[in-house]
Each structure stands twice: as structure tokens, then as C-alpha cells.
Amino acid sequence: MNRVVRQLLVFILFLHISSSAIFAADPYATGSAVVSATVIGTTTNAPILVSPDNNAAINTNRPSLVWKRPDPLPATPLHHYDVYLDDDLLATDISDSITSQTYYFYTIRRDNDTFYLEMTSDLDQGYHTWSVKVYDTSGTSASSETRTFYIDSIFPYILLETVDTRTLNWNTSISESIPEINNRNVLINNANPLLSGKVEPYANMVITLVCPQNIPNCQNQTYQGNYPTGIWQHRFNNLARGYIYTVSIAATDAGGNSTTFPEFYLIYGTVTPTPSAIITPKPTATIKPTPKISPTPTPPTATISATVSPTITPPEPTPELITPFVPYAPPAPTPPMIPSLAPEKANFFTQYWLLMLFVIGLPTHIFLTFYGAKIQFTNFFNFIFTLFFPFLGKKDYQTVPFSTIEMYNPEKLDSAWQKKVTDINGYYSLSSPLLNSIFVKITSTGRYWKNIIIKGSILPNSCLFPILEDSQITSDRLQILSMRFRSIPLFLACLTSSIGLVTQPNYFYLIYLYLSLHLVFSEYLYPKISK
């Protein structure tokens, strides 16, 4: 019995172990069991932009860029942020755990889940774009939307150029151009005066003619408009002769900056006098002395009677004639459309033509001179110095202009004793002492020179002058043409650099123009004044 029980227990144990092994080792086993697992997310949400809003108009040129951490946060920890301004990288590697840090162009701080980037330098007026990109520790990134905002931090100016036929040129940006209040009376000869002037482009303006309080049947004339070009005109109508009208002008730009023009006064014709109180006293007096006999003398008494004319009081204006007016600024306009303020795309006629003329200007002139004079590349820098500064240094020897002179020791022809490039006048210098005998080789465009050996002692008193070849049969015809027409690109260099300096002043155009004019002097003016 015990044996049977033991065999049965062993069989059950074996069966249990076998079934467990099968389910553990068989990856393809199927059944009704449902297996669930949690997978850690690898995606990162984009940062949330807070301020400035999209298409916001702000009146500070140092705006704060504010954004929040992604919501919800990814499973992978966040690492850093990159901030882009106008599609350029403004701030990089801003740590997600930063508290506060100041850099050269900005200051960054974090308050809970919100980041604040404060600019430390001014941004340009006009439109800007910004966005933020976040990275987590695994290198996954996500970019926010790109927002656009408009900066207008400069208060608009108002220029009053003319009133009727009078030229004023009163400008709020030039305070001394506007006289004191007692000198702001403008006499006009037209009941319908036209006012004209200028204002900041795209600003809203409100122009009001305020009626005097003592004139019946008069209503204030108010006009509000927007002036994209900055040029404004407005005409008042039906001014009554002999009264003083007050004019109020105000302007507001897209940033909400408002400027109020100082009030001035229009007088059409002769001013009607205002009645004033007139007091005309007419005293009359009768003196009747009465003598009395008394030990104590009594002074005489007099009876004085006076007649006073009635006081003339001007009539009080009735309430219906009084039109109270409080100057006010117009509301801020909508910022102008982006294409109107964005710089124009470069095209052939505005930018590339200047660049092309720069290339065929000064560099082409130098190349034509270098090629036309048959200068070797090893003498390039010596040639450039001689080209720009022919007036420097003492030069005792002369030959034809822009020639290459090679002088050798007759006993050592493997290397030149001296090698010179002559200037625009053909002058050159040699270091002393001179050799007793010199083998001379000259290369000059359109001229022929037979290599000879001369005495060094006669070199200071002689002129090495190559023979002029026939221009029709010479092999240097291309070089001769290069020398003949090399002044054309130099003229273009002066012209284009002058235009560039006027339209877009910068140091590049200034230096380019200076070098061009310098070559004009050294190549064309200096040879004439140095003779």
C-alpha cells in the first residue's frame, strides 16, 4: 500500500513539473490568459508659449519672452530649451532646472513651470518672430508654434507744415520749433482753411476744431483717420469771421504710444471785441462855508455829491452755447501688414547688380592691369604696392611704366640679383652697391628688349628703354587691349561704391570707395602732377 502511494505521489509531482516546464519554455503556447504591460512613452510635447501673443503689438523694444514647460510632461526628463528669434538662435542650452542666469544679450529665470527671458539689448522696430524648442535627456525634441509680434516703442511725431497759406513747420519731435502758447495764434484769410503736415506712417490721427463758447450755431469739427504714407491733410469748413477757434491734434501708433500736439488757435478776419465793464465817475461838489463866532474855531464842512454811470456787464453765455471739449487721443491702429514693413527680397536691380558691379569693378581693374602688364605671380604683392603707392620711396632709375626688370650677375644666372616692377611713371629703385657688370632682362607689354650686359657704373646715367613694337603685328595685342580699357571697371567701382554708400552706409562701401579713388589718384592724377 505504501509503495502504491509513493508511486502515485511521484507521478503527480512529475506531472506538475512537466506541465510547468512546458508553459515556461514554449513561447508559442496559446490560451485564454490576457497579458498586459506598461510602455514608457518616448515622445515629448512642445513648450507652451505665453507672451508675447501672436500678432501682438507692444511698445517696448526689450520684450520678455515667456513660455511654460510642456503639459503633460514626458516620461523622459526634460533637459534644455533653445529659443529662436527671427529664425535665428537667440538662446541655446537653457537648462530645464535653471533658476536665474544673466548672459550678454538676455537674462533667463524660471518660476515654477514658467520661464522668463528678459532682453538686455534693444530689438529693432517692426515685426519679429519667436519660438522655443525643447529637448529631453534622450535627445528627443519638440518645437512650439512660431509667433509674430510687432514692436513700436517710439512715440509718433506730428508735423504741422502749413495752415491756409502760412508755413509753420511746427514739429513735436523738435520742441523748440513750436512757439509758446501766446504766440500760437494763426491768422488766416480763408473761411475753409486747409491744414497739412506729416505724422508717423500708419498712425491714427484725430483733428478737432473747437468752437468758441460765445458763438451760436457752431459745432466742433472732428476728423479721425489713418495715414499709411505719413502725409496728412484736412480742411475745416465755414469758420465765422472775427472769432478764435482752438485746434487740437493727437496721434497714436500701433504700439499704443500717443502724442498730443500743443493747442493752437485759428483767427479768421478781425477778432470781435469782448464787452468789458466801464466805470465813468462824474463827481460834483458844492462847498458852503458857514462862519461862526466861537472861541474855538470850527473847520468848514462840505457836501459832496457824485453821479456814477451804470456798470456794463457782458452777457453770460447760455448753457446751450457752451460746448465742452476735452482733448483725447485716437485708439491704437492695427499694425501694418507684414509685407509692407519686411525688407524687400533681394533682386537683380536692388542688390545683386551692385554685387556684380563690385566684382567687375575694382577686382577686374586690378586683374586687367596685372594681366596687361605681364606681371608674374611671384611679383604680385610687389606690383600691388607699386600700383597703389607710386609716390613712396626714392627712385633713381627709369624705364617704361609697368615693366618687370630682372638683373643678374653675369657669373651667376641661376637667380636674379634684383627684380623690380616699375611704377606708373616707369621709375624704380635699386639697392647699392651696384655690380660691375649687370645682365639686364626687361619684360614690357608691346615692347621689345634684347637682353644685354651693361656696366653698373653707367646705369644711373642711362635709361633702359625697350623698343616699341608694331601694334598690328605684336603678340601682345590682348595685353594692350587690357591696359587700354582697364579704366572702365575702375569707373564702375567708383560709381557703384558711391551709390552703395549713399543707399546703405557701411564701412565696406566706404573702404571700397576709398580704394577706388586711391587708384584713380595713383594711376591717373599722380603722373600728371609729378611731372
C-alpha positions as CSV (number, residue, x, y, z in Angstrom):
1,M,0.0,0.0,0.0
2,N,2.7,2.4,0.9
3,R,4.5,1.5,-2.3
4,V,1.4,2.4,-4.4
5,V,1.0,5.7,-2.6
6,R,4.7,6.6,-3.1
7,Q,4.4,5.8,-6.9
8,L,1.2,7.9,-7.1
9,L,2.9,10.9,-5.4
10,V,5.9,10.7,-7.6
11,F,3.7,10.5,-10.7
12,I,1.7,13.6,-9.6
13,L,4.9,15.5,-8.8
14,F,6.4,14.6,-12.2
15,L,3.2,15.6,-14.0
16,H,3.3,19.1,-12.2
17,I,6.9,19.7,-13.0
18,S,6.4,18.7,-16.7
19,S,3.4,20.9,-17.2
20,S,5.2,23.9,-15.6
21,A,8.2,23.4,-17.8
22,I,6.1,23.3,-21.0
23,F,4.4,26.6,-20.3
24,A,7.6,28.3,-19.3
25,A,9.6,27.2,-22.3
26,D,7.1,27.3,-25.1
27,P,6.9,30.9,-26.4
28,Y,4.2,29.9,-28.9
29,A,1.8,28.5,-26.4
30,T,-1.7,29.9,-26.7
31,G,-4.5,30.2,-24.2
32,S,-7.2,32.4,-22.9
33,A,-4.9,34.3,-20.5
34,V,-4.6,38.1,-21.1
35,V,-1.2,39.6,-20.6
36,S,-0.9,43.5,-20.1
37,A,2.2,45.7,-19.9
38,T,3.0,49.4,-19.4
39,V,5.2,51.0,-22.1
40,I,7.1,54.2,-21.2
41,G,6.4,57.0,-23.7
42,T,9.2,58.4,-25.7
43,T,7.5,61.4,-27.3
44,T,8.0,65.0,-26.0
45,N,5.3,67.6,-26.1
46,A,6.1,71.1,-27.3
47,P,6.6,74.1,-24.9
48,I,3.6,76.4,-24.4
49,L,4.2,80.0,-25.5
50,V,2.7,82.6,-23.1
51,S,3.9,86.0,-24.1
52,P,4.0,87.9,-26.5
53,D,0.8,86.8,-28.0
54,N,0.7,86.0,-31.7
55,N,0.3,89.3,-33.7
56,A,0.7,91.3,-30.5
57,A,1.7,95.0,-30.8
58,I,4.0,96.1,-27.9
59,N,5.6,99.4,-27.0
60,T,8.8,98.2,-25.6
61,N,11.9,97.3,-27.5
62,R,13.1,94.9,-24.8
63,P,10.2,92.4,-24.6
64,S,10.0,89.5,-22.3
65,L,9.7,86.1,-24.0
66,V,7.6,83.8,-21.6
67,W,6.9,80.1,-22.1
68,K,5.9,77.1,-20.0
69,R,7.1,73.6,-19.7
70,P,5.3,71.0,-21.8
71,D,2.0,69.8,-20.5
72,P,1.8,67.0,-19.8
73,L,5.4,66.3,-19.1
74,P,7.0,63.4,-20.9
75,A,8.2,60.3,-19.2
76,T,11.8,61.1,-20.1
77,P,13.1,64.0,-18.1
78,L,13.5,67.3,-19.9
79,H,17.0,68.6,-20.5
80,H,17.2,72.1,-22.1
81,Y,15.5,74.7,-24.3
82,D,16.5,76.6,-27.4
83,V,14.9,80.0,-28.1
84,Y,14.7,81.3,-31.7
85,L,14.2,85.0,-32.6
86,D,13.6,85.9,-36.2
87,D,14.5,82.4,-37.2
88,D,18.0,82.8,-35.6
89,L,19.1,81.0,-32.5
90,L,19.0,83.6,-29.7
91,A,19.5,81.4,-26.6
92,T,20.7,77.8,-26.6
93,D,21.1,75.1,-23.9
94,I,18.8,76.7,-21.4
95,S,18.7,74.1,-18.7
96,D,15.2,72.9,-17.6
97,S,16.4,73.2,-14.0
98,I,17.7,76.7,-14.3
99,T,16.7,79.2,-11.6
100,S,18.2,82.5,-12.8
101,Q,21.1,83.3,-15.0
102,T,22.3,86.5,-16.8
103,Y,24.0,86.3,-20.2
104,Y,25.3,89.0,-22.6
105,F,22.1,89.5,-24.6
106,Y,19.4,88.3,-22.1
107,T,18.6,87.2,-18.6
108,I,16.7,83.9,-18.1
109,R,14.9,82.8,-14.9
110,R,12.4,80.1,-14.0
111,D,9.4,80.5,-11.7
112,N,7.7,77.1,-11.1
113,D,6.9,75.8,-14.7
114,T,7.3,79.2,-16.4
115,F,10.4,80.6,-18.0
116,Y,11.1,84.3,-18.5
117,L,13.7,85.5,-21.0
118,E,14.4,89.3,-20.5
119,M,16.3,91.1,-23.3
120,T,19.3,93.2,-22.2
121,S,19.6,95.0,-25.6
122,D,17.1,96.7,-27.8
123,L,15.3,95.0,-30.7
124,D,14.6,96.8,-33.9
125,Q,11.3,98.4,-34.5
126,G,8.9,96.4,-36.6
127,Y,7.9,92.7,-36.8
128,H,9.7,89.8,-35.1
129,T,9.1,86.1,-34.7
130,W,9.9,83.8,-31.9
131,S,9.6,80.1,-30.9
132,V,11.0,77.6,-28.4
133,K,12.3,74.1,-28.9
134,V,12.6,71.6,-26.0
135,Y,14.9,68.6,-25.7
136,D,14.7,65.7,-23.2
137,T,17.6,63.7,-21.9
138,S,17.2,61.1,-24.7
139,G,17.7,63.8,-27.4
140,T,14.1,63.8,-28.5
141,S,12.9,67.4,-29.3
142,A,9.6,69.2,-29.9
143,S,9.1,72.7,-31.3
144,S,6.4,75.2,-30.3
145,E,4.4,77.3,-32.7
146,T,6.1,80.3,-34.2
147,R,4.6,83.6,-33.1
148,T,4.8,87.0,-34.6
149,F,4.8,90.3,-32.7
150,Y,5.2,93.9,-33.6
151,I,7.4,96.5,-31.7
152,D,6.6,100.2,-31.8
153,S,8.3,101.9,-28.8
154,I,8.8,105.3,-30.3
155,F,6.1,108.0,-29.7
156,P,4.7,109.3,-33.0
157,Y,5.7,112.7,-34.2
158,I,3.3,115.3,-35.6
159,L,4.4,117.9,-38.0
160,L,2.2,120.8,-38.9
161,E,3.6,122.2,-42.1
162,T,1.1,124.6,-43.3
163,V,-2.2,126.3,-42.3
164,D,-4.0,128.0,-45.1
165,T,-1.3,130.0,-46.9
166,R,1.1,130.1,-43.9
167,T,4.1,127.9,-43.5
168,L,4.7,126.8,-39.9
169,N,6.8,123.6,-39.7
170,W,5.8,123.0,-36.1
171,N,7.1,119.6,-35.1
172,T,6.6,117.7,-31.8
173,S,9.9,115.9,-32.2
174,I,11.6,119.4,-32.2
175,S,10.2,121.1,-29.2
176,E,11.9,124.4,-29.9
177,S,10.1,124.6,-33.3
178,I,6.7,125.1,-31.5
179,P,6.3,128.6,-30.0
180,E,4.9,129.4,-26.6
181,I,1.1,129.4,-26.2
182,N,0.8,133.2,-26.5
183,N,2.4,133.0,-30.0
184,R,0.3,130.2,-31.4
185,N,-2.3,132.5,-32.9
186,V,-2.6,131.8,-36.7
187,L,-4.3,134.5,-38.8
188,I,-6.0,133.1,-41.9
189,N,-7.7,134.6,-44.8
190,N,-10.0,131.7,-45.7
191,A,-13.1,130.5,-44.1
192,N,-12.2,127.0,-45.2
193,P,-8.6,126.6,-44.2
194,L,-6.5,123.6,-45.2
195,L,-4.1,122.1,-42.7
196,S,-1.3,119.8,-43.9
197,G,1.7,118.0,-42.4
198,K,3.2,114.7,-41.6
199,V,2.9,112.0,-39.0
200,E,4.4,108.6,-38.2
201,P,3.3,106.3,-41.0
202,Y,0.3,104.1,-40.2
203,A,-0.6,106.2,-37.1
204,N,-4.2,107.1,-36.3
205,M,-4.8,110.8,-36.0
206,V,-7.7,112.9,-34.6
207,I,-8.0,116.5,-35.6
208,T,-10.6,118.7,-33.9
209,L,-11.7,122.3,-34.4
210,V,-13.2,123.6,-31.1
211,C,-15.8,126.3,-31.4
212,P,-15.5,129.4,-29.2
213,Q,-18.1,129.4,-26.3
214,N,-19.7,132.7,-27.2
215,I,-20.7,131.9,-30.8
216,P,-24.1,130.5,-31.6
217,N,-24.9,127.7,-34.1
218,C,-21.4,126.3,-34.1
219,Q,-20.4,122.7,-33.7
220,N,-17.0,121.2,-33.2
221,Q,-15.5,119.7,-36.3
222,T,-13.7,116.4,-35.6
223,Y,-12.0,114.1,-38.1
224,Q,-10.2,110.8,-37.4
225,G,-8.1,108.9,-40.0
226,N,-5.2,106.7,-40.6
227,Y,-2.3,107.7,-42.8
228,P,-0.1,104.8,-44.1
229,T,2.2,107.2,-46.0
230,G,2.5,109.6,-43.1
231,I,1.3,112.6,-45.2
232,W,-2.0,114.1,-43.9
233,Q,-4.3,117.0,-45.0
234,H,-7.6,118.2,-43.5
235,R,-9.8,121.1,-44.3
236,F,-12.1,122.9,-41.8
237,N,-15.3,124.5,-43.1
238,N,-17.4,127.6,-42.6
239,L,-15.4,129.5,-40.0
240,A,-17.1,132.6,-38.8
241,R,-15.2,135.8,-39.2
242,G,-13.8,137.5,-36.1
243,Y,-13.7,134.5,-33.7
244,I,-10.9,132.5,-32.2
245,Y,-11.1,128.7,-32.8
246,T,-9.0,126.2,-30.9
247,V,-7.4,123.3,-32.9
248,S,-6.4,120.0,-31.2
249,I,-4.4,117.3,-32.9
250,A,-3.4,113.9,-31.4
251,A,-1.8,110.7,-32.9
252,T,-1.5,107.1,-31.7
253,D,0.7,104.4,-33.2
254,A,0.3,100.7,-33.3
255,G,2.2,100.3,-30.0
256,G,-0.3,102.5,-28.2
257,N,2.1,105.4,-27.9
258,S,0.2,108.7,-28.1
259,T,1.4,112.3,-28.9
260,T,-0.8,115.3,-28.4
261,F,0.1,118.4,-30.4
262,P,0.1,121.7,-28.4
263,E,-3.2,123.5,-28.9
264,F,-3.1,126.5,-31.3
265,Y,-5.7,129.0,-32.4
266,L,-7.1,130.0,-35.8
267,I,-8.3,133.5,-36.3
268,Y,-10.3,134.3,-39.4
269,G,-10.5,138.0,-40.0
270,T,-10.6,140.6,-37.2
271,V,-11.4,139.5,-33.7
272,T,-14.8,140.7,-32.4
273,P,-14.1,142.8,-29.2
274,T,-15.5,141.4,-26.0
275,P,-17.5,144.0,-23.9
276,S,-16.0,144.9,-20.6
277,A,-17.2,146.8,-17.5
278,I,-16.8,150.6,-17.9
279,I,-17.0,152.8,-14.9
280,T,-17.1,156.6,-15.6
281,P,-17.3,158.6,-12.3
282,K,-18.6,162.2,-12.5
283,P,-18.1,163.8,-9.1
284,T,-19.6,167.2,-8.5
285,A,-19.0,169.1,-5.2
286,T,-20.6,172.3,-3.6
287,I,-18.8,173.8,-0.7
288,K,-20.8,176.3,1.5
289,P,-18.7,177.8,4.4
290,T,-20.7,179.0,7.5
291,P,-18.7,181.3,9.7
292,K,-19.4,181.1,13.4
293,I,-18.2,183.3,16.3
294,S,-16.7,180.9,18.8
295,P,-13.6,180.8,20.8
296,T,-12.8,177.5,19.3
297,P,-12.8,177.6,15.5
298,T,-14.8,175.1,13.7
299,P,-13.4,173.8,10.4
300,P,-15.6,174.3,7.4
301,T,-17.8,171.4,6.2
302,A,-18.5,170.4,2.6
303,T,-21.2,168.4,0.9
304,I,-20.0,166.1,-1.9
305,S,-22.4,164.5,-4.3
306,A,-21.3,162.1,-7.1
307,T,-23.1,160.6,-10.1
308,V,-21.7,157.1,-11.2
309,S,-22.7,155.7,-14.6
310,P,-24.1,152.2,-14.6
311,T,-21.7,149.2,-14.9
312,I,-21.9,147.4,-18.2
313,T,-21.6,143.6,-17.7
314,P,-21.1,141.2,-20.6
315,P,-24.0,138.8,-21.1
316,E,-23.4,135.4,-19.6
317,P,-23.3,132.6,-22.3
318,T,-26.3,130.4,-22.1
319,P,-25.7,126.7,-21.5
320,E,-26.7,125.7,-25.0
321,L,-23.9,127.8,-26.4
322,I,-21.2,126.1,-24.4
323,T,-19.6,123.0,-26.0
324,P,-17.2,121.5,-23.5
325,F,-14.3,119.7,-25.1
326,V,-11.6,117.5,-23.6
327,P,-8.7,116.6,-25.9
328,Y,-8.3,112.9,-26.5
329,A,-6.0,110.6,-28.4
330,P,-7.3,108.2,-31.0
331,P,-7.2,104.4,-30.4
332,A,-4.2,102.4,-31.5
333,P,-4.3,101.3,-35.1
334,T,-3.8,97.7,-36.3
335,P,-0.1,97.1,-37.1
336,P,0.6,97.4,-40.8
337,M,0.8,94.3,-42.9
338,I,4.0,92.4,-42.6
339,P,5.0,92.7,-46.3
340,S,4.9,96.5,-46.1
341,L,7.5,96.5,-43.3
342,A,9.6,93.5,-44.2
343,P,12.6,94.3,-46.2
344,E,12.2,93.6,-49.9
345,K,13.6,90.4,-51.2
346,A,16.9,90.9,-53.0
347,N,16.5,91.1,-56.7
348,F,18.8,91.8,-59.6
349,F,18.1,95.5,-59.7
350,T,18.3,96.3,-55.9
351,Q,21.2,94.2,-54.6
352,Y,22.7,91.7,-57.0
353,W,23.5,94.3,-59.6
354,L,25.6,96.1,-57.0
355,L,27.4,92.9,-56.1
356,M,28.0,92.1,-59.7
357,L,29.4,95.6,-60.4
358,F,31.6,95.3,-57.3
359,V,33.1,92.1,-58.7
360,I,33.7,93.6,-62.2
361,G,34.8,96.9,-60.6
362,L,37.9,97.1,-58.6
363,P,39.0,93.4,-58.8
364,T,38.6,93.5,-62.6
365,H,40.6,96.7,-62.9
366,I,43.5,95.2,-60.9
367,F,43.3,91.9,-62.9
368,L,43.4,93.8,-66.2
369,T,46.3,95.8,-65.1
370,F,48.1,92.8,-63.7
371,Y,47.5,90.8,-66.9
372,G,48.1,93.7,-69.3
373,A,51.5,94.5,-67.7
374,K,52.5,90.8,-68.0
375,I,53.4,90.7,-64.3
376,Q,54.5,87.3,-62.9
377,F,52.5,85.8,-60.0
378,T,55.7,85.9,-57.9
379,N,55.7,89.6,-58.2
380,F,52.0,90.2,-57.4
381,F,52.4,91.8,-54.0
382,N,55.3,94.0,-55.2
383,F,53.1,95.0,-58.1
384,I,50.1,95.9,-55.9
385,F,52.3,98.0,-53.7
386,T,53.8,99.8,-56.7
387,L,50.3,100.3,-58.2
388,F,48.8,101.9,-55.0
389,F,51.9,103.8,-53.8
390,P,54.0,105.1,-56.7
391,F,54.8,108.2,-54.7
392,L,56.6,106.3,-51.9
393,G,60.3,105.7,-51.8
394,K,63.3,107.2,-53.5
395,K,63.5,106.1,-57.1
396,D,66.7,106.9,-59.1
397,Y,66.2,104.8,-62.2
398,Q,63.7,104.9,-65.0
399,T,62.3,102.8,-67.9
400,V,58.8,102.3,-69.3
401,P,55.8,102.1,-67.0
402,F,54.7,98.7,-65.5
403,S,57.7,96.8,-66.7
404,T,59.4,93.9,-65.0
405,I,63.2,94.3,-64.7
406,E,65.4,91.3,-63.8
407,M,69.1,91.9,-63.2
408,Y,71.6,89.1,-62.8
409,N,75.2,88.8,-62.0
410,P,76.7,87.5,-65.3
411,E,78.6,84.9,-63.4
412,K,75.5,83.7,-61.5
413,L,72.5,83.5,-63.8
414,D,70.5,80.9,-61.8
415,S,68.9,83.6,-59.6
416,A,68.3,87.3,-60.1
417,W,70.4,89.8,-58.2
418,Q,67.4,92.2,-58.1
419,K,63.9,92.1,-59.5
420,K,61.8,95.2,-59.8
421,V,58.4,96.3,-61.1
422,T,58.3,99.9,-62.3
423,D,55.6,102.3,-61.4
424,I,53.1,104.3,-63.5
425,N,56.0,106.7,-64.5
426,G,58.5,103.9,-65.1
427,Y,60.6,104.7,-62.0
428,Y,62.2,102.1,-59.9
429,S,65.0,101.8,-57.3
430,L,68.0,99.5,-56.8
431,S,69.8,98.7,-53.7
432,S,73.5,99.6,-53.5
433,P,76.2,98.8,-54.3
434,L,75.8,98.1,-58.0
435,L,77.6,95.2,-59.6
436,N,80.4,96.0,-62.1
437,S,78.6,94.1,-64.8
438,I,74.8,93.5,-64.9
439,F,72.9,91.2,-67.2
440,V,69.5,93.0,-67.8
441,K,66.3,91.4,-68.8
442,I,63.1,93.5,-69.3
443,T,59.5,92.4,-69.9
444,S,57.2,95.1,-71.1
445,T,53.8,94.9,-73.0
446,G,54.1,95.9,-76.6
447,R,57.8,96.5,-76.5
448,Y,60.9,94.5,-77.4
449,W,64.1,94.3,-75.4
450,K,67.3,92.5,-76.3
451,N,68.9,91.1,-73.2
452,I,72.3,92.7,-72.7
453,I,75.1,93.1,-70.3
454,I,75.9,96.7,-69.2
455,K,78.3,98.3,-66.9
456,G,76.9,99.0,-63.5
457,S,78.6,102.4,-63.5
458,I,76.6,103.7,-66.4
459,L,73.2,102.5,-65.1
460,P,72.5,105.7,-63.1
461,N,73.0,107.9,-66.2
462,S,71.2,105.7,-68.7
463,C,67.6,104.9,-69.4
464,L,66.7,101.3,-70.2
465,F,64.2,101.9,-72.9
466,P,62.7,98.9,-74.8
467,I,61.8,99.4,-78.4
468,L,58.1,99.9,-79.2
469,E,56.7,97.1,-81.4
470,D,54.2,97.5,-84.2
471,S,50.8,97.1,-82.5
472,Q,49.4,95.4,-85.6
473,I,51.8,92.5,-85.5
474,T,52.8,92.3,-81.9
475,S,51.8,89.2,-80.0
476,D,50.7,91.3,-77.0
477,R,47.6,92.6,-78.6
478,L,45.3,91.2,-75.9
479,Q,47.5,92.7,-73.1
480,I,47.5,96.1,-74.9
481,L,43.7,96.0,-75.0
482,S,43.6,95.1,-71.3
483,M,45.7,98.1,-70.5
484,R,43.7,100.4,-72.7
485,F,40.3,99.5,-71.2
486,R,41.2,98.9,-67.6
487,S,39.8,102.3,-66.6
488,I,36.2,101.3,-67.3
489,P,35.9,98.9,-64.4
490,L,37.7,101.4,-62.2
491,F,35.0,104.0,-63.1
492,L,32.3,101.4,-62.3
493,A,34.0,100.7,-58.9
494,C,33.8,104.4,-58.0
495,L,30.2,104.7,-59.2
496,T,28.8,101.6,-57.5
497,S,30.6,102.1,-54.2
498,S,29.3,105.7,-54.1
499,I,25.7,104.5,-54.7
500,G,26.1,101.8,-52.1
501,L,27.5,104.3,-49.6
502,V,24.5,106.6,-50.1
503,T,21.8,104.0,-50.1
504,Q,23.2,101.7,-47.3
505,P,26.0,103.4,-45.5
506,N,28.6,101.0,-44.0
507,Y,32.3,100.5,-43.7
508,F,32.5,98.1,-46.7
509,Y,31.3,100.6,-49.2
510,L,33.4,103.3,-47.6
511,I,36.6,101.2,-47.9
512,Y,35.7,100.1,-51.4
513,L,35.2,103.7,-52.5
514,Y,38.4,104.8,-50.8
515,L,40.5,102.1,-52.6
516,S,38.9,103.0,-55.9
517,L,39.6,106.7,-55.6
518,H,43.1,106.0,-54.4
519,L,43.8,104.1,-57.6
520,V,42.3,106.9,-59.6
521,F,44.8,109.3,-58.0
522,S,47.8,107.0,-58.2
523,E,47.3,105.9,-61.8
524,Y,45.7,109.0,-63.5
525,L,46.3,112.1,-61.4
526,Y,49.7,111.4,-59.8
527,P,51.5,111.0,-63.2
528,K,50.3,114.5,-64.2
529,I,51.1,116.3,-61.1
530,S,54.5,114.6,-60.6
531,K,56.0,115.8,-63.9
